[in-house]
């Protein structure tokens, strides 16, 4: 009986992880569009504030129905991980938006898979989570594909590799995205330690804390609030892509752990790539096609890991 109950919980956790990935997948392509109207730090701030505001309304609705009484609240003991989570969530989206201004939305979506690598390695070193052979293969493949995407297209892959040391062939947009993934890898592991607490409370702390922090940075560097229509759409995107995504991600981590949840999360970049290629009518380069095939293989090994 306990085995069946545990199995059902794990299946539910897998569904939550896939939902989290699907909601987050729309972030890169639509953020790329919004960057024509909103500056990077301001966009990052509004996305997280949208998550915080949206989940606050959901929390109020649940409170009226008394559906959330069994959830544990954050305590003073959780403060170090909570502060680290907020700081990393300020840095990561700003780095991501900077990357989006310098490279394609499809590239950014695919590079988001590097979050698997950073989350898994940190989970191994800091929290001693087990990493199987299949997950190690996935980590290696995703890393190789990320390196390929970090080199600008120069006619052929072999030529790119020869020119790798030449800075004019290096994609700084990809470097910003990889830095964002490392921040999110650290943040995922901080969130892991809080995964037994109220997911809605975690999302609201992330949303308001990281959103207000990014907003202060945006104002400090002279960025302005966009017009009302753009502001509303950006915050709505933040509620879905960040708020609901994090909410389901935290639920998934309770049963699966940080490394395994990030492995299922690997489908998000491919959904993002598909949306980006349709919206922007981008023609993939040779290096992108090679990286895509390697990423698909890596994601397969991660998602089928037992």
N, C-alpha and C positions, 0 to 999 in steps of 0.2 A: 504493500500500500504506500509506504513512504517513497519507494522507488518510483512508482507511478506519479505521485504528487510532485516529486523532484523533477521528473521528466517533463511534466506539463509546465512547471515553472520555467524550465530551461527553454522550452519551445516558445513560451510567451515572451521570454527575454530576447530570443532571436528575432521575433516579430517586431518587438520594440526597437531593436538595433537597426533593422531594415527600414522601419518608419523614420527613425532619426536620420538615417542616411538619405532617404528620399526627400525629406523636407530640406535638409541642408544642401542638397544637390542644386537647387534653384538659385542659391546664393551668388555664385560666381558669374553666370551669364547676366543676371539682372543687375548685379552690382556694377558690372562693366558698362551697362547702359546708363545707370544712374551717375557714374563718374563724369559724364558729360554735363551734369547739372549740379553735382555736389562734390566738394573737395574730399580727398581721402580720409583725413582724420574725422571730419564732420560726418561722413558717411558711416564710418565705423561706430561713432557715437550714437547716431540715430538708429542704426540696426540693433544695438544692444538695448537702447532705451525702449525701442518698440517691443523687444522681448520682455522687458521688465513690466511695462505698462499693460501689455496684452495678458501676461500671466497673472497680473494683479487682479484683473477683472475675472479671470477664470477662478482664481483662489477665492474671491468674494462670493462668487456663485456657488462654489463647493461648500464654503463655510455656512451659507444659508441652508444648504441641504444636509449639513453635518456629515459630509462624506470623507473628511480628511482628519478625523479625530485620532486615528491610530498612528499617524505619521509622527516621527520624532523631530523636534525642532533643533536647530543649530545651537550649540552651547559655547561658552568661553573656551573650553578645551579645543574646539574646532577652529578657533580664531587664526592660528598660523596658516593652516591650509586654506582657509577662506580668504585671507588677505593675499596669499600667493596666487590663488585662483583668479582673483579680481585683477591683480597687477598683470598677470600673464594674458588675461583676456582683454586688457587694454592694448598691450603690445601687439598681439597676434593679428587682430583684424586690421590695424593700421598698416602693418607690414604687408598683409595680404592686398589691401587696396593700393598700396604703392606698387606692388608687383603687377596688379591688374592694369595700371597705367602704362606699364612698360612691355607687357607681353599679351598674348591673346587669351581670351576667356577659356578656350579649349585647353591651352597649355596649363593654365592655372588650375582648372578642374582636375586634370590628370595628375599634376604635381601634388594635389591634396592627398594622394595616396601615401606620400612620404610620412604622413601623420601616423600610419601603421608602424613604420620603422621606429620613429622617435618614441611613440607610446610604449611599444613592446620592449625596446632596449632599456628604457627608464624603469618599466615594470619589473624587468629582470634584475637590474642592478640595485634598485632602491627597495623594491617590495618583494624580491625573490620569487616572482611568479615564474612558473615553469614555461619554457618555450620549446616546443617540439621541433623535430627535424623539418616537418612541412612548413612550420611558421618561419624557421630559419631560411628555408629556400625562398619563401615569399619575401622576407626582409631583403635578401640579397638581390632578387629580381627587381623589386621596387626601387632599391637604391641605384642599380644599374640604369634603369629607365629614367630615374630622376637626373642622373648625370648626363644622359643623352639629351634630355629636354633643357638642360642648363647651357647647352652649346647652341649658338645660333645656326640656322640652316645656311650652309655655304655650298650647296650644289650636290654634295654627296657625303655620306656618313664618314667614309675614310678620310676625306679632306678635312672634315670637322675635327676628327681626332688628332690630325697632324697640327691643326691650328689651335688646339685647345689652350695652349699657353699664351696665345695672342689675345689680349683683353678685348679687341674689337670683335672677336668671335664668341665672347662670353655673354650670356644673357643675364643681365643684372635683375631683370624682372623675375626670373626663375629663382635667383638667390634670395630675393625678398620673400617669395612664396615659401621656399624651403625653411627660411628663418621663422616664418609664421607657423609652419608645421611643427618645428621644434618647440616653440612656445606652447602650442596646443598639446603636444605630446606631454610636456611637463604638467600642463593644466589638467589634462585627462587623468593623470595619476593623482593630482591633488583632489580632484572631484571623486576619484575612486574611494578615497578614505572617508568621504562624506556620503557615499552612496546609500547608506542605511538611514539617512536623514530625509526629511521631506523634500522630494524633488522640486516641487513648486517653489518652495522657499529658496532652494539653491538657485533656480532660474531667476528669481526676482533679485537675489543678491548679485548674481552675475550681471543681470540686465542693468540695474540701477547703479551698481558700483562701477562696473566697467564703462557703462554708457556715460556717466557723469565725469569719470576720469578722462575719457577720450574727448568729451566736450570741452573740458578745461584746456586740454592740449590744443584742440582745434581753435579755440578763442585766442590762446596765447600766441599762436603762429599766424593769426590774422584771418582765419577762415570764417565764413559767414553762414548763417542759417538759410537754407534754400526757401523758395516760395512754398506756400501752403500745400498745393497739390503734390509737389515732389516730396515734401516732408511727410505727408500722410502715407503715400505709397511706400516710402523708405521704411517707415516704422511698421507698416503692415508686413513688408518683406522680412523685417527683423523678427516680428512675432512668430511667423511661420518657420523661416529658415534657421533662426537662432533659438527662439523661445521653445517652440514645440519640439524642435530637434534635440535640444539639451534635455528637456523634460523626459523624452523617451530614452535618450542615451543613459541618463542616470538610472532609470528603471532597469535597463538592460545590464548595466554594470553590477547590479546587486547579485545577479546569478552567474554572470559570465566572466567577471573580472575585467580589468582595463585592456589587457592585450587581446583577448578574444573578442571583446566588443568592438575594438578598433578594426579587427579583421573583417567582421561583418559589415562594418561601416565602409569598407572598401568599394562597395557598389556605388557610393555617392559620386565619386569622380567620373565614372562612366556615364551616369545619367546626366551629369553636368556637361560632359563633352558632347553628348548627343544633342542637348538643348543648344549649346553654343554653336555647333556646326550648322544647325538649322537656322537659328536667329541671325547669325552674322555671315552666313554663307561662306565660311572660311574653307579654303582648300588646304587640307593637311599636307605638311611637308614630308619628305622621306623620313627624316629623323623622328617626326611625330608619329608616323605610322609604325616605325620600328619600336618606339617607346610604348605605344598603345598595345601592341602584341605582347611585349614583355610584361606590361602592367596587368593585362588580362590573365596571363599565366600566373603571375604573382598573387593576384587576387583570388584565383582559383585555389591555389595551395593554402591560402589563409582561410578562406571560407569553408574548405573541406577538412580542416584540421580538427581532429577529435580530442 
